[in-house]
Amino acid sequence: MKKFCGLMSIAIILFASCAKDTKPGVYFLNFKPEVDKQWTDVAAQFTKETGIPMKVVTAASGTYEQTLRAEMTKSKPPTLFNLNGPIGMHTWRDYTADLKNSRIYEWLGDKGLAIGEDGNIYGIPYAIESYGIIYNDAILRKYFALPSRKVKDISDAGGINNFARLRAVAEDIQAQATALGISGAFASTSFSPGEDWRWNTHLANMPIYFEYRDKGVNDLTTIDLTYSENLKNIFDLYINNSITDRKMVGSKTVGDSMTEFALGKVAFIQNGTWAWTQIADEQGNVVDPQDIKFLPIYTGVIGEETQGLCVGTENFIAVNSRVSQENQDASFQFLEWLFNTDTGKKLASDSLGLITPFTTFSEEERPSDPLIKEMYRYLGEQGINSVPWVFTTFPSQEFKNELGAALNAYAVENQNWDYVKNTFINSWAAEKKANQ
């Protein structure tokens, strides 16, 4: 009897331990290293308020899809994860729960922003963002006050409304860097492993958007890259008028370039609304928030004087349909807490810096950092047309990797531009075919 009771006690202990281990919880796989701490803090506050365990794992830069594949094979996979648009949705279709009856879909102001098929919704955007060329207006004002400046037909940064003027100003700033007390016009073009997304994705968006526009399509299985020279225009401007010699960009990270900007060493950097926290949190930051402004990415396209910032999202949240219903319910509870409670909304706006598309947010509850203010300024200007994010239709991460390697070879190894163009066209076709 004693032996039986002892075995019963052990069984009860084991059962209790298992029950504790299987308590419903939330596991979010984050794809932005720059907001790792912020997401961790949000998770801790959610657990504190609700008692529901939540953990956040952040993939290293450029490794999100690889990390997601690995994590999905584990006994406790992510319950919430990101889809990078239609391509990601099709890749993870068998792991995505239908969200059309969820509250967050109900709260989505523009239902057309969601992604799905066959009447089902599999990804809901939880932020809209924009990117362009960020500039330090204090440096630009100092430049336009120089008696020796070569650009005389405009008197401030507001006059930069096409590639010709951008190039003229940037090249003259580079030439007069010493007089301006800076080290270069543009921050470093980053090509350290995994750090090339600003070029193989965001910059590459430009020629593809214009090709889609001209052809009246939303996707292509093969491309002509008719705007190849425009891509070359802006990329050459970046690498030839920089704080870092073009042959050294292979060692530079996005963090390096953001530091250069925050410390006032450069006038320009290509990045997006998410970059504000990196600037503000940089030790030694000297850039006044009121001097942080945006320019569109001009490339020399006819009529670009009416071009705005690149606006869109790749932040589509998905709920893992293969975890228990309890964990799915906990994940929905987290999303509802984040986007429709006072605490959650404040964290979403102030800590995560999300510009959410949900009707639950009032204007006063949205972020007010300078880059977001700039985005709203462009969105509110009559006659200015945003450039949509079409990179969500890019064939695969492998395509991006190959394009990034080609751009790096062009910058560092003096590979000719035809090599970049051919890589862009051929890799696009091969990867589109492979993913059909």
C-alpha positions in Angstrom: 0.0 0.0 0.0 2.8 2.4 0.9 4.5 1.6 -2.4 1.3 2.2 -4.3 0.7 5.5 -2.5 4.3 6.5 -3.2 3.8 5.8 -6.9 0.6 7.8 -6.8 2.4 10.7 -5.2 5.1 10.6 -7.9 2.4 10.5 -10.6 0.6 13.4 -9.1 3.8 15.4 -9.0 4.6 14.5 -12.6 1.1 15.4 -13.7 1.2 18.7 -11.9 4.6 19.5 -13.5 3.3 18.6 -17.0 0.2 20.7 -16.4 2.3 23.6 -15.4 4.5 23.2 -18.6 1.4 23.1 -20.8 -0.2 26.2 -19.4 -1.5 28.3 -22.4 0.9 30.9 -23.4 2.1 33.2 -26.2 5.4 32.8 -28.2 6.1 35.6 -30.6 8.9 35.3 -33.2 10.1 38.8 -33.9 11.9 39.7 -37.1 13.3 43.2 -36.2 16.4 43.1 -34.0 16.3 46.8 -33.5 13.1 46.5 -31.4 14.0 43.3 -29.5 14.1 45.0 -26.1 10.9 46.8 -26.7 9.0 43.6 -27.6 10.5 41.9 -24.6 9.2 44.7 -22.4 5.8 44.5 -24.0 5.6 40.8 -23.3 6.6 41.3 -19.7 3.8 43.9 -19.2 1.2 41.6 -20.8 2.1 38.7 -18.5 2.1 41.1 -15.5 -1.5 42.3 -16.3 -3.0 39.0 -17.5 -1.0 36.2 -15.9 -0.6 34.6 -19.4 3.1 33.6 -20.0 4.6 35.2 -23.1 8.1 35.0 -24.6 9.7 36.8 -27.5 12.5 35.4 -29.6 14.2 37.7 -32.1 15.8 36.4 -35.2 19.2 37.7 -36.2 19.2 40.3 -39.0 18.5 38.7 -42.4 17.7 35.2 -40.9 14.0 35.4 -40.1 12.7 32.8 -42.6 15.5 30.4 -41.6 14.8 30.9 -37.9 11.1 30.5 -38.4 11.6 27.2 -40.3 13.7 25.9 -37.4 11.4 27.1 -34.7 8.3 25.6 -36.4 9.8 22.1 -36.1 10.1 22.4 -32.3 7.7 20.9 -29.7 6.7 24.5 -28.7 6.7 26.5 -31.9 5.8 30.2 -32.2 2.1 30.9 -31.7 2.4 34.3 -33.4 4.7 35.0 -36.3 5.2 37.5 -39.2 4.4 37.0 -42.8 6.3 39.3 -45.2 3.3 39.6 -47.6 1.7 37.3 -50.3 4.9 35.3 -50.8 5.2 34.6 -47.1 1.5 33.7 -46.9 1.8 31.1 -49.6 5.0 29.7 -47.9 3.3 29.3 -44.5 -0.3 28.7 -45.7 -0.5 25.4 -43.8 0.4 27.1 -40.5 -1.9 30.1 -40.6 -5.2 30.3 -38.9 -8.1 32.0 -40.6 -8.5 35.5 -39.0 -11.6 36.8 -40.8 -13.7 36.4 -37.6 -11.1 37.9 -35.3 -11.5 41.2 -33.5 -8.3 42.6 -35.0 -9.6 42.0 -38.5 -12.9 43.7 -37.4 -10.8 46.7 -36.2 -8.8 47.0 -39.4 -9.7 50.3 -40.9 -8.9 49.2 -44.5 -9.7 45.6 -44.9 -7.9 45.6 -48.2 -4.6 45.8 -46.4 -5.1 42.2 -45.1 -3.8 39.2 -47.1 -5.7 36.0 -47.8 -7.3 33.8 -50.4 -10.4 31.8 -51.0 -12.4 34.1 -48.7 -10.1 33.5 -45.8 -7.7 36.0 -44.1 -4.3 34.7 -43.0 -2.3 37.9 -42.3 -3.3 41.2 -40.8 -1.0 44.2 -41.0 -0.3 45.6 -37.5 1.7 48.6 -38.7 2.2 50.8 -41.7 5.6 52.3 -42.3 7.5 54.4 -44.8 11.1 54.9 -45.9 13.1 57.3 -47.9 16.2 59.4 -47.5 16.5 60.8 -43.9 18.4 64.0 -43.6 19.7 66.3 -40.9 18.3 69.7 -41.7 20.8 71.4 -39.5 23.6 70.3 -41.8 21.5 71.2 -44.9 20.9 74.7 -43.5 24.6 75.1 -42.9 25.3 74.0 -46.4 22.9 76.4 -48.0 24.5 79.2 -45.9 27.9 78.5 -47.4 29.1 81.3 -49.8 31.1 78.6 -51.6 28.2 76.3 -52.4 27.8 75.3 -56.0 24.0 74.8 -55.9 22.6 78.3 -56.2 19.1 77.7 -57.8 17.6 76.5 -54.5 18.0 77.9 -51.0 16.9 75.0 -48.7 16.2 71.3 -48.6 12.6 71.9 -49.7 13.9 72.7 -53.1 15.3 69.2 -53.6 12.5 67.6 -55.6 14.3 65.4 -58.2 17.4 63.3 -58.7 19.4 66.0 -60.5 19.1 68.4 -57.5 19.7 65.7 -55.0 22.9 64.6 -56.8 24.1 68.2 -57.1 23.6 68.9 -53.4 25.0 65.6 -52.2 28.1 65.8 -54.3 28.8 69.4 -53.2 28.2 68.5 -49.6 30.7 65.6 -50.0 33.2 68.1 -51.6 32.7 70.6 -48.8 32.5 68.1 -45.9 35.4 69.7 -44.0 33.8 73.2 -44.2 30.6 71.7 -42.8 32.3 69.8 -40.0 31.1 66.4 -41.2 32.8 63.3 -42.7 30.6 62.7 -45.7 27.3 63.3 -47.4 25.8 59.8 -46.9 26.2 57.3 -44.1 27.8 54.0 -44.9 26.3 51.6 -47.4 26.1 48.5 -45.3 27.0 45.1 -46.8 28.1 43.2 -43.7 26.4 39.7 -43.9 22.7 40.1 -43.4 22.8 43.9 -43.4 22.0 44.5 -47.1 18.2 44.7 -46.9 18.2 48.4 -47.5 19.5 47.8 -51.0 18.3 44.3 -52.1 14.8 45.0 -50.8 14.0 48.7 -50.1 16.1 50.3 -52.9 15.3 47.5 -55.4 11.6 48.3 -54.8 12.0 51.5 -56.9 12.7 50.1 -60.4 10.2 47.2 -59.9 7.5 49.6 -58.8 7.9 51.7 -61.9 8.0 48.7 -64.2 4.8 47.4 -62.6 3.2 50.8 -63.0 4.2 51.1 -66.7 2.9 47.6 -67.4 -0.3 47.9 -65.3 0.5 44.8 -63.3 0.9 43.8 -59.6 3.5 41.1 -60.2 5.6 39.5 -63.0 7.2 36.1 -63.5 9.9 37.8 -65.6 11.1 41.4 -65.6 12.9 43.6 -68.1 14.3 45.9 -65.4 13.6 48.9 -67.6 14.6 51.2 -64.8 18.1 49.7 -64.3 19.9 53.0 -64.9 17.7 54.7 -62.4 18.7 52.2 -59.8 22.3 52.7 -60.8 21.9 56.5 -60.4 20.9 56.4 -56.8 23.2 53.5 -55.8 26.2 55.3 -57.3 25.3 58.5 -55.4 25.3 56.6 -52.1 28.6 54.7 -52.5 30.5 57.6 -54.2 29.5 60.3 -51.7 29.8 58.6 -48.4 31.7 58.6 -45.1 33.0 55.2 -46.1 35.0 54.3 -49.2 33.0 52.0 -51.5 35.6 49.3 -51.2 35.1 49.1 -47.5 31.3 48.7 -47.4 31.5 45.0 -46.9 32.3 45.4 -43.3 29.6 48.0 -42.4 26.3 47.3 -40.6 23.1 49.2 -40.5 24.0 50.0 -36.9 27.2 51.6 -38.0 25.4 53.9 -40.5 22.8 54.9 -37.9 25.5 55.8 -35.5 27.2 57.9 -38.1 23.9 59.8 -38.7 23.1 60.2 -35.0 26.5 61.6 -34.2 26.1 64.2 -36.8 28.9 62.9 -39.1 26.7 62.7 -42.2 23.8 64.6 -43.8 21.8 61.7 -45.3 20.9 58.1 -44.7 18.4 55.8 -46.4 16.1 54.3 -43.8 12.6 54.3 -42.5 10.2 55.5 -39.8 11.4 52.7 -37.5 14.9 54.4 -37.4 13.9 57.1 -34.9 14.5 55.0 -31.8 18.0 54.1 -33.1 18.8 57.7 -33.5 17.3 58.9 -30.3 18.8 56.1 -28.2 22.3 56.4 -29.6 24.8 57.5 -26.9 26.1 60.9 -27.9 23.2 61.6 -30.3 23.5 65.3 -31.5 20.6 65.4 -33.9 17.7 67.6 -32.8 14.4 65.9 -33.4 13.1 69.0 -35.2 16.0 68.6 -37.7 15.2 65.0 -38.7 13.4 65.1 -42.1 12.6 62.9 -45.0 13.2 63.1 -48.8 11.8 60.7 -51.3 14.3 58.3 -53.0 14.7 60.2 -56.3 16.3 58.2 -59.1 15.8 60.3 -62.2 12.3 59.0 -63.3 10.4 61.5 -65.4 7.8 63.3 -63.3 9.4 62.4 -60.0 8.8 65.9 -58.7 5.4 64.6 -57.5 6.9 61.4 -55.9 6.4 60.8 -52.2 7.9 58.4 -49.7 7.7 54.6 -50.0 4.7 53.6 -47.9 3.5 50.1 -47.0 3.9 47.2 -44.7 5.6 43.8 -44.4 4.4 43.4 -40.8 1.5 40.9 -41.3 0.7 39.0 -38.1 -0.3 35.4 -38.3 -1.6 33.0 -35.7 -0.1 29.4 -35.8 -3.0 27.1 -36.7 -1.0 24.1 -35.5 -0.6 25.0 -31.9 -3.4 24.1 -29.4 -6.6 26.1 -29.4 -5.7 27.4 -25.9 -2.5 28.8 -27.2 -4.3 30.3 -30.2 -6.8 31.9 -27.9 -4.0 33.3 -25.7 -2.4 34.8 -28.8 -5.6 36.5 -29.8 -6.0 37.8 -26.3 -2.5 39.3 -26.5 -3.3 41.0 -29.8 -6.6 42.4 -28.4 -4.7 43.6 -25.3 -2.0 45.3 -27.4 -4.3 47.0 -29.8 -7.3 47.8 -27.6 -6.3 48.6 -24.1 -4.9 51.8 -22.7 -1.6 50.1 -21.6 -1.2 48.1 -24.8 -1.9 50.9 -27.2 0.5 53.2 -25.4 3.2 50.5 -25.6 2.4 49.9 -29.2 2.8 53.6 -30.1 5.4 54.9 -27.7 7.7 51.8 -27.2 7.3 49.8 -30.4 6.7 52.9 -32.5 3.9 51.2 -34.5 1.8 53.3 -36.8 -1.2 51.0 -36.5 -4.0 50.7 -39.0 -6.7 49.9 -36.4 -9.8 52.0 -35.7 -9.2 51.5 -31.9 -6.5 54.2 -32.0 -7.3 57.9 -31.8 -5.0 60.4 -33.4 -3.6 61.3 -30.0 -2.7 57.7 -29.3 -0.5 57.4 -32.4 3.3 57.9 -32.3 4.5 61.4 -32.7 8.2 61.0 -33.4 9.7 63.2 -36.1 9.9 60.6 -38.8 6.3 59.6 -38.4 5.3 63.3 -38.5 7.2 63.5 -41.7 5.4 60.5 -43.1 2.0 62.1 -42.3 3.3 65.4 -43.8 3.9 63.7 -47.2 0.7 61.7 -47.0 -1.2 65.0 -46.5 0.4 66.9 -49.3 -1.9 67.4 -52.3 -0.5 66.1 -55.6 2.2 63.9 -53.9 2.0 60.2 -54.7 3.4 57.6 -52.4 5.5 54.7 -53.8 3.8 51.4 -52.7 5.9 48.6 -51.2 6.0 46.0 -54.0 9.0 44.2 -52.6 6.5 41.9 -51.0 6.2 40.3 -54.4 9.9 39.6 -54.7 10.4 35.9 -55.5 12.4 34.7 -52.4 15.1 35.5 -49.8 17.5 33.7 -52.1 16.8 36.3 -54.9 17.5 39.1 -52.4 20.7 37.4 -51.3 21.9 37.1 -54.9 21.0 40.7 -55.7 22.7 41.9 -52.6 25.9 40.0 -53.4 25.9 41.5 -56.9 25.5 45.0 -55.6 28.3 44.4 -53.1 30.5 43.1 -55.9 29.7 46.2 -58.0 30.6 48.5 -55.0 33.7 46.6 -53.7 35.1 44.6 -56.6 34.5 47.0 -59.5 32.2 44.5 -61.1 30.3 46.2 -64.0 26.7 47.3 -63.8 25.6 44.7 -66.4 26.5 42.1 -63.9 24.0 43.6 -61.4 21.3 44.0 -64.0 21.7 40.4 -65.3 21.7 39.0 -61.8 18.5 40.9 -61.0 16.7 39.7 -64.1 17.9 36.1 -64.2 17.6 35.4 -60.4 14.1 36.9 -60.5 13.0 34.5 -63.3 14.7 31.5 -61.7 13.3 32.1 -58.2 9.8 32.9 -59.5 9.8 29.6 -61.5 11.1 27.6 -58.5 8.4 29.0 -56.3 5.4 28.4 -58.6 
